[in-house]
């Protein structure tokens, strides 16, 4: 039996770490050591090659004159060790016909009724670097009018076997599509209402860990299992939460990609308050002929939440954002057209649980202008319909800029 | 017998989920079709080569589609251009792939820029007031045969390092490549001789190395600064520049919008020439590359530029 297990381990090792003599030797060494290879057996992103390991091509003489011998060492050594540093600022000019704070709570920008109000939304400072031969770290600090905080700060282990990858620290929960994206990557200026009210007003995030497995399938299939202390909905108290997410992407022809995801979260009770379960489904379909930068992206998410008894704090503060049965659902559908390099347009339809029960419906449109990859100006307008037929109009003129070296974002 | 059956079933299960061993010795993934063609030139049948981007795509702006991470997962070698050409999409794919050995500096990574001398290396303070420039230097060197020869040599060396039994084959194929490159250079020099010293207008500074090799130069660029759109004032100023320099050819990669180039041509009497941005830059639907390989790409570029610059 021991032999079978050892052979199975060796076979799995070979399957996940490539083929050929190297892998066979590595598997043999693993057998002899009675353990999997050490995590440092492979070089991670950004790791520098050891001295003296330049390839023949790198060492080959160039067509230019040989450089002068370096004396006194590299004066830029400290600079070379600095992490990538970036800053992304977001500001808006807002106007509303509703008392948004009282009738349609959210954290995204809004102005007092019939007032044109400039709002500084956020400054995000990013620090990103490889930590050591085994891991990298990504830190995002956030500065808002409410104060400073850590948006995300996590370590990613890069050399785990069997297609695994692990993150630990403060991180956005792997739930749905938009929740894991930083606001400056969103197409629309604000978060869909359903995500704010069914997940978390500023995004479901918190300290914990996330282990993701890339399945050995011909298409991209990734399974996340996470455990985090998050602050769901409009609450102030943290709940220890278990999360799972399956995300898959398929090429549809040569010009389009389909992404589908299923997510689930179970938050335990906290401080005498009841727990809650949230499930979600998301879909993303992007058509982009390869010879152009124009594209059409369709995206939607639907969420269903079942909660236990009302948390005392919420009940005391006013009507809860879910109905009497303790369950609520919501979602959004959006279409975004990228017209070449410099313009984009979008339409979004939403449904979210309103304060006091019933659905709140909203339709939004935006037109965006991108002078470069590092600056964006968007004009967004929305029409909000509250339960009982009350309506409101919202307008946002949002400016965004990025400086420094900011890591590329996943698809 | 009873013990054998579960073992066979387990083996069958593993065979369905494990990465399939390719017939070729090495599974090579490149970021561009040009690099893929060079890898095929020196790797021959010992390598299975896939490009992450298409020849018709602007290599600066490829979507970091997770499907590409699947291709990288089982790559025995990743060949990239470097100099931040792929910085907007390759790093997240490498992380998603879980293939740590293809990360920057990894044993199974070859960055073509490490084999060549780099032009347009910024020497003063750098910020984006000068456009979306590449701080490490101009990465568009795969249309310069001198540098391509070095890249091919680097690929051959890396393939030999990863696949020692094939090292002799790679060396032989590199020698053959060099011989054909030498013969082609004679042909290209003859084609370019009548236009030597001429000036052209280009869309982006992607022809810097080609023009330097061909003995031509750029009188100006449609992009006022790298990566920025040409405003009417800039196009208007280029009219005088093109006339003063006698620049007739306005060279635009097939993935760029041609409206500004056509307006400029109308006012200067010049000719807009769509050039392939890479191997497969004219058509690569369904894997049908046009130009079909690096030699055909360079043939096309030399022919189009020499005809237009006359």
Boltz contact constraints between the chains, C-beta under 6 A:
constraints:
  - contact:
      token1: [A, 11]
      token2: [B, 14]
      max_distance: 6.0
  - contact:
      token1: [A, 15]
      token2: [B, 18]
      max_distance: 6.0
  - contact:
      token1: [A, 19]
      token2: [B, 21]
      max_distance: 6.0
  - contact:
      token1: [A, 42]
      token2: [B, 100]
      max_distance: 6.0
  - contact:
      token1: [A, 42]
      token2: [B, 101]
      max_distance: 6.0
  - contact:
      token1: [A, 43]
      token2: [B, 103]
      max_distance: 6.0
  - contact:
      token1: [A, 43]
      token2: [B, 105]
      max_distance: 6.0
  - contact:
      token1: [A, 43]
      token2: [B, 106]
      max_distance: 6.0
  - contact:
      token1: [A, 44]
      token2: [B, 100]
      max_distance: 6.0
  - contact:
      token1: [A, 44]
      token2: [B, 103]
      max_distance: 6.0
  - contact:
      token1: [A, 45]
      token2: [B, 94]
      max_distance: 6.0
  - contact:
      token1: [A, 45]
      token2: [B, 95]
      max_distance: 6.0
  - contact:
      token1: [A, 45]
      token2: [B, 103]
      max_distance: 6.0
  - contact:
      token1: [A, 46]
      token2: [B, 104]
      max_distance: 6.0
  - contact:
      token1: [A, 47]
      token2: [B, 105]
      max_distance: 6.0
  - contact:
      token1: [A, 48]
      token2: [B, 105]
      max_distance: 6.0
  - contact:
      token1: [A, 49]
      token2: [B, 105]
      max_distance: 6.0
  - contact:
      token1: [A, 55]
      token2: [B, 157]
      max_distance: 6.0
  - contact:
      token1: [A, 55]
      token2: [B, 158]
      max_distance: 6.0
  - contact:
      token1: [A, 56]
      token2: [B, 157]
      max_distance: 6.0
  - contact:
      token1: [A, 57]
      token2: [B, 115]
      max_distance: 6.0
  - contact:
      token1: [A, 57]
      token2: [B, 153]
      max_distance: 6.0
  - contact:
      token1: [A, 57]
      token2: [B, 154]
      max_distance: 6.0
  - contact:
      token1: [A, 57]
      token2: [B, 157]
      max_distance: 6.0
  - contact:
      token1: [A, 58]
      token2: [B, 114]
      max_distance: 6.0
  - contact:
      token1: [A, 62]
      token2: [B, 117]
      max_distance: 6.0
  - contact:
      token1: [A, 63]
      token2: [B, 117]
      max_distance: 6.0
  - contact:
      token1: [A, 64]
      token2: [B, 117]
      max_distance: 6.0
  - contact:
      token1: [A, 158]
      token2: [B, 100]
      max_distance: 6.0
  - contact:
      token1: [A, 159]
      token2: [B, 100]
      max_distance: 6.0
  - contact:
      token1: [A, 163]
      token2: [B, 98]
      max_distance: 6.0
  - contact:
      token1: [A, 165]
      token2: [B, 98]
      max_distance: 6.0
  - contact:
      token1: [A, 214]
      token2: [B, 98]
      max_distance: 6.0
  - contact:
      token1: [A, 216]
      token2: [B, 17]
      max_distance: 6.0
  - contact:
      token1: [A, 220]
      token2: [B, 66]
      max_distance: 6.0
  - contact:
      token1: [A, 220]
      token2: [B, 67]
      max_distance: 6.0
  - contact:
      token1: [A, 220]
      token2: [B, 70]
      max_distance: 6.0
  - contact:
      token1: [A, 249]
      token2: [B, 66]
      max_distance: 6.0
  - contact:
      token1: [A, 249]
      token2: [B, 67]
      max_distance: 6.0
  - contact:
      token1: [A, 251]
      token2: [B, 67]
      max_distance: 6.0
  - contact:
      token1: [A, 257]
      token2: [B, 65]
      max_distance: 6.0
  - contact:
      token1: [A, 290]
      token2: [B, 54]
      max_distance: 6.0
  - contact:
      token1: [A, 290]
      token2: [B, 56]
      max_distance: 6.0
  - contact:
      token1: [A, 290]
      token2: [B, 57]
      max_distance: 6.0
  - contact:
      token1: [A, 291]
      token2: [B, 56]
      max_distance: 6.0
  - contact:
      token1: [A, 291]
      token2: [B, 255]
      max_distance: 6.0
  - contact:
      token1: [A, 293]
      token2: [B, 61]
      max_distance: 6.0
  - contact:
      token1: [A, 342]
      token2: [B, 229]
      max_distance: 6.0
  - contact:
      token1: [A, 408]
      token2: [B, 88]
      max_distance: 6.0
  - contact:
      token1: [A, 408]
      token2: [B, 89]
      max_distance: 6.0
  - contact:
      token1: [A, 408]
      token2: [B, 91]
      max_distance: 6.0
  - contact:
      token1: [A, 408]
      token2: [B, 92]
      max_distance: 6.0
  - contact:
      token1: [A, 410]
      token2: [B, 92]
      max_distance: 6.0
  - contact:
      token1: [A, 411]
      token2: [B, 64]
      max_distance: 6.0
  - contact:
      token1: [A, 411]
      token2: [B, 65]
      max_distance: 6.0
  - contact:
      token1: [A, 411]
      token2: [B, 66]
      max_distance: 6.0
